[in-house]
Amino acid sequence: MKLPLLDAIVFFALIFGNVVFGASFFFRNRTSDQFTTGGRKLPSWAVGMSIFATFVSSISFLALPGKAYMTDWNAFVFSLSIPLASYAAIKFFIPLYRGIGNVSAYYFLELRFGAWARMYASLCYILTQLMRTGAILLLLALPVNALFGWNVRTIIILTGLAVMLYSILGGIKAVIWTDTILGLILICGALISAALLTFSMPDGPRQLFEIATANDKFSLGSFSLSIKDSTFWVVLIYGLFINLQNYGIDQNYVQRYMTTSSDKEARSSALFGSLLYIPVSLVFFYIGTALFSYYSAQSDLLPDQLKVAGAGDKIFPHFIVTGLPAGITGLLIAAIFAAGMSTVSTSLNSSATIILTDYYKRYFNPKNDEKSSMRVLYISSFLTGTAGIVIALLLVGVESVLDAWWSLASIFSGGMLGLFLLGYISRKARKIDAAIGVILGVLVIIWMSLSPLYFTEGKMLVFRSPFHTNLTIVIGTLAIFLTGFILTKFVRKSATP
């Protein structure tokens, strides 16, 4: 199905205008500090909006409504864990990073455990961002292909180049200000969709809630203590660890904490960006529930191919194209596209920052030659963007690679978070304690990640993980931290004469 001319104009105007706006910051970047931290003078509200936009990707825009459509609001419990995680970031991590003064989130690990820890974490981060960039570029291309009929590979290349253009030219200022605009577009699009669905029910808004309530669509999940099922508590604990990782140690967020002029503004930006996600995610879940009621009351509006199990993620795009007035459809598609562009631009800028601070300045040019540093930032942004495009092209038509990667991504996530917590909480932990903890913890995470895959394929592991897959990062993180902590407290103590 092709978009009407008005929708196409709205879509291209918003996306093209945002790219040009981002590229216009080129003349304001004269030093590496301006490129990576914006001169540390950006307003906290804009930084907060950028944090929010980074957290919300095009995957969330489609996946959250799809999840609510197919099941209930159990996944919304993930959002309820954000206040605890953001409080920890505000209370402990932001003062730590700003006190150290280094823009790299992983410099702290070198101070605690040596260069190996910093290299381990930064390499895990870069690999994660490359695959994340490739996956999002592919996912952005699929709906555009369906709507405009363009070749998927062509869309991937053009989208990647457009994001690279303003990311390379504009630096972190371009990323943050374009994130702000894209975030506003996303919020407006979600609110418009929710309102139109609510008032499009044949018998009025009340019918929406009656159908949803009758089908238990507002449930937050079981409150049982089972560790095998996606209960309220499992999702809450999973969300706490994931969000602690996001707001506490992820370079995408840590770098933004360094762009404000004071600790107070950094804390304000983190609080605003994190808490904004809660009501917006609530709107996304409401959209999914509203779609269920909407098509339950008017089943003839839904094609047969979308009435099968597993089609939930395709329901919202179908409504956007067929159920919205001209112009609004273009706005919503731009919002989905904007969410993905925001995430990709953040990954490119942050990855380039890590390459500069953790590798180039650390091993090749410690004297901080600004001309060379800017060249490295430009080249790094280009290379990481190009690698992301190549990965996206390789992933075309290979869905199993995406599933496998997200399973492997938990290995990096858990390993990094456990190492950070060990270094921060246990002041006496040694290099050897941390190294043994990471090795054991990563082995635990690999076992938990591969366990469900093996059983799906009919293979057999000697010991199958008894935990729900969401608890992989939780158990892995605790394994690293507790191993290092026990070695520090007891082994070292017993070795003392």
Long-range contacts (C-beta under 8 A, 24 or more apart in sequence): 1-146, 1-147, 1-321, 1-322, 2-147, 2-148, 2-149, 3-147, 3-148, 3-321, 3-329, 3-330, 3-333, 4-326, 4-329, 6-326, 6-327, 6-330, 7-326, 7-327, 7-329, 7-330, 7-333, 8-148, 8-330, 9-330, 10-327, 10-330, 10-331, 10-334, 11-330, 11-331, 11-333, 11-334, 11-337, 14-185, 14-330, 14-331, 14-334, 14-338, 15-162, 15-334, 15-337, 15-338, 15-341, 18-166, 18-178, 18-181, 18-182, 18-338, 18-341, 19-162, 19-163, 19-165, 19-166, 20-166, 21-166, 21-174, 21-177, 21-178, 21-181, 22-165, 22-166, 22-167, 22-169, 22-170, 22-174, 22-175, 22-177, 22-178, 22-345, 23-165, 23-166, 23-169, 23-170, 23-174, 24-170, 24-174, 25-166, 25-169, 25-170, 25-171, 25-173, 25-174, 25-177, 26-169, 26-170, 28-171, 28-173, 29-169, 29-170, 29-171, 29-173, 29-374, 31-370, 31-373, 31-374, 32-356, 32-368, 32-370, 32-373, 32-374, 32-377, 34-171, 34-173, 35-171, 35-172, 35-374, 35-377, 36-103, 36-171, 36-172, 36-255, 36-258, 36-349, 36-353, 36-356, 36-357, 36-377, 37-103, 37-172, 37-255, 37-258, 37-259, 38-171, 38-172, 38-173, 38-176, 38-259, 40-258, 40-259, 40-260, 40-261, 41-259, 41-260, 41-261, 42-173, 42-176, 42-259, 42-260, 43-260, 43-265, 44-260, 44-265, 44-266, 44-268, 44-269, 44-272, 45-268, 45-269, 45-272, 46-176, 46-177, 46-180, 47-176, 47-256, 47-259, 47-260, 47-265, 47-266, 47-269, 47-273, 48-268, 48-269, 48-270, 48-271, 48-272, 48-273, 48-276, 49-176, 49-179, 49-180, 49-183, 49-184, 49-272, 49-273, 49-276, 50-175, 50-176, 50-179, 50-180, 50-183, 50-256, 50-273, 50-342, 50-346, 51-253, 51-256, 51-269, 51-270, 51-272, 51-273, 51-274, 52-183, 52-272, 52-273, 52-274, 52-276, 52-277, 52-280, 53-179, 53-180, 53-182, 53-183, 53-186, 53-339, 53-342, 53-343, 54-179, 54-252, 54-253, 54-256, 54-342, 54-343, 54-346, 55-246, 55-273, 55-274, 55-277, 56-183, 56-186, 56-277, 56-280, 56-339, 56-342, 57-136, 57-339, 57-340, 57-342, 57-343, 58-136, 58-139, 58-140, 58-336, 58-337, 58-339, 58-340, 58-343, 59-136, 59-139, 59-340, 60-281, 60-284, 60-339, 61-186, 61-190, 61-284, 61-316, 61-335, 61-336, 61-339, 62-313, 62-316, 62-317, 62-336, 63-313, 64-281, 64-284, 64-285, 64-287, 64-288, 65-284, 65-285, 65-287, 65-288, 65-291, 65-312, 65-315, 65-316, 66-288, 66-312, 66-313, 66-314, 66-315, 66-316, 67-285, 67-288, 67-312, 68-217, 68-284, 68-285, 68-286, 68-287, 68-288, 68-289, 68-292, 69-288, 69-289, 69-291, 69-292, 69-312, 69-315, 69-316, 70-288, 70-309, 70-310, 70-312, 72-216, 72-217, 72-218, 72-219, 72-220, 72-221, 73-217, 73-218, 73-219, 73-220, 73-221, 73-285, 73-289, 74-219, 74-220, 74-221, 74-230, 74-232, 74-235, 75-235, 75-285, 76-220, 76-281, 76-282, 76-285, 77-220, 77-221, 77-232, 77-235, 77-236, 77-239, 78-235, 78-236, 78-238, 78-239, 78-242, 78-243, 78-281, 79-239, 79-277, 79-278, 79-281, 79-282, 80-236, 80-239, 80-278, 81-236, 81-237, 81-238, 81-239, 81-240, 81-242, 81-243, 82-239, 82-243, 82-274, 82-275, 82-277, 82-278, 83-274, 83-275, 83-278, 84-240, 84-243, 85-239, 85-240, 85-243, 85-244, 85-246, 85-247, 85-248, 85-274, 86-243, 86-247, 86-270, 86-271, 86-274, 86-275, 88-244, 88-247, 88-248, 89-244, 89-247, 89-248, 89-253, 89-270, 89-274, 90-267, 90-270, 90-271, 92-248, 92-424, 93-247, 93-248, 93-249, 93-254, 94-257, 94-263, 94-266, 94-267, 94-270, 95-263, 96-424, 97-254, 97-257, 97-258, 98-257, 98-258, 98-263, 98-266, 102-357, 103-254, 103-255, 103-258, 103-353, 103-357, 104-251, 104-353, 104-354, 104-357, 104-358, 105-249, 105-250, 105-251, 105-254, 105-255, 106-251, 106-354, 106-358, 107-357, 107-358, 108-420, 108-423, 108-424, 109-419, 109-420, 109-423, 112-423, 112-429, 112-434, 113-419, 113-423, 113-429, 113-431, 113-434, 113-435, 114-431, 115-362, 116-431, 116-435, 117-419, 117-423, 117-431, 117-434, 118-358, 118-362, 119-358, 120-415, 120-419, 120-438, 121-249, 121-416, 121-419, 121-420, 122-354, 122-358, 122-359, 124-412, 124-415, 124-416, 125-250, 125-251, 125-351, 125-354, 125-412, 125-416, 126-351, 126-354, 126-355, 126-384, 127-412, 128-409, 128-412, 128-413, 129-347, 129-350, 129-351, 129-384, 130-351, 130-384, 130-387, 130-388, 130-391, 131-391, 131-405, 131-409, 132-343, 132-347, 132-409, 133-344, 133-347, 133-348, 133-384, 133-385, 133-387, 133-388, 133-391, 133-392, 134-387, 134-388, 134-389, 134-390, 134-391, 134-392, 134-394, 134-395, 135-391, 135-392, 135-395, 135-402, 135-405, 136-340, 136-343, 136-344, 137-340, 137-344, 137-388, 137-389, 137-392, 138-392, 138-395, 138-396, 138-402, 139-340, 140-336, 140-337, 140-340, 140-341, 141-392, 143-317, 143-333, 143-336, 144-333, 144-337, 146-317, 147-321, 147-333, 152-396, 153-393, 153-396, 156-389, 156-392, 156-393, 156-396, 157-389, 157-393, 159-337, 159-340, 159-341, 160-344, 160-385, 160-386, 160-388, 160-389, 160-392, 161-385, 161-389, 162-341, 163-341, 163-344, 163-345, 163-348, 163-385, 164-348, 164-381, 164-382, 164-385, 164-386, 166-345, 167-344, 167-345, 167-348, 167-349, 167-381, 167-385, 168-348, 168-378, 168-381, 168-382, 168-385, 171-349, 171-377, 172-255, 172-259, 172-349, 174-345, 175-345, 175-346, 175-349, 176-256, 176-259, 178-341, 178-342, 178-345, 179-342, 179-345, 179-346, 181-338, 182-335, 182-338, 182-339, 182-341, 182-342, 183-342, 185-331, 185-334, 185-335, 185-338, 186-280, 186-335, 186-338, 186-339, 187-280, 188-331, 188-335, 189-331, 189-332, 189-334, 189-335, 189-336, 190-280, 190-283, 190-284, 190-287, 190-335, 191-283, 192-324, 192-328, 192-331, 192-332, 193-287, 193-316, 193-319, 193-320, 193-324, 193-332, 194-283, 194-286, 194-287, 194-290, 196-323, 196-324, 196-328, 197-287, 197-290, 197-291, 197-294, 197-319, 197-323, 198-290, 200-294, 200-323, 201-293, 201-294, 201-297, 202-297, 202-298, 203-297, 207-293, 207-297, 208-289, 208-290, 208-293, 208-294, 209-293, 211-292, 211-293, 211-296, 211-297, 212-289, 212-290, 212-292, 212-293, 215-292, 215-296, 217-289, 217-292, 217-293, 218-289, 227-466, 227-467, 227-468, 227-471, 228-466, 228-467, 228-468, 229-468, 230-468, 230-470, 234-468, 234-470, 234-471, 235-470, 237-471, 237-474, 238-470, 238-471, 238-473, 238-474, 241-417, 241-473, 241-474, 241-477, 242-413, 242-473, 243-274, 244-417, 245-413, 245-416, 245-417, 245-473, 247-274, 248-417, 248-420, 249-416, 249-417, 249-420, 251-350, 251-351, 251-353, 251-354, 252-346, 252-347, 252-350, 255-349, 255-350, 255-353, 287-316, 288-312, 288-315, 288-316, 291-315, 291-316, 291-319, 294-319, 294-323, 344-388, 347-384, 347-388, 348-381, 348-384, 348-385, 348-388, 349-381, 351-380, 351-381, 351-384, 352-376, 352-377, 352-380, 352-381, 352-384, 353-377, 355-380, 355-384, 356-380, 404-453, 407-449, 407-450, 407-453, 408-449, 410-445, 410-449, 410-472, 410-473, 410-476, 411-442, 411-445, 411-446, 411-449, 411-476, 413-473, 414-441, 414-442, 414-445, 414-472, 414-473, 414-476, 414-477, 414-480, 415-441, 415-442, 415-445, 415-476, 415-480, 417-473, 417-477, 418-476, 418-477, 418-478, 418-479, 418-480, 418-481, 418-484, 419-480, 421-477, 421-480, 421-481, 422-480, 422-481, 422-484, 422-485, 425-481, 425-485, 426-481, 426-484, 426-485, 426-488, 428-488, 428-492, 429-484, 429-485, 429-487, 429-488, 430-487, 430-488, 430-492, 432-487, 433-483, 433-484, 433-485, 433-487, 433-488, 433-492, 434-484, 436-483, 436-484, 436-487, 437-479, 437-480, 437-481, 437-482, 437-483, 437-484, 437-487, 438-480, 440-479, 440-480, 440-483, 441-476, 441-477, 441-479, 441-480, 441-481, 441-483, 442-476, 442-480, 444-475, 444-476, 444-479, 445-472, 445-473, 445-475, 445-476, 445-479, 448-472, 448-475, 448-476
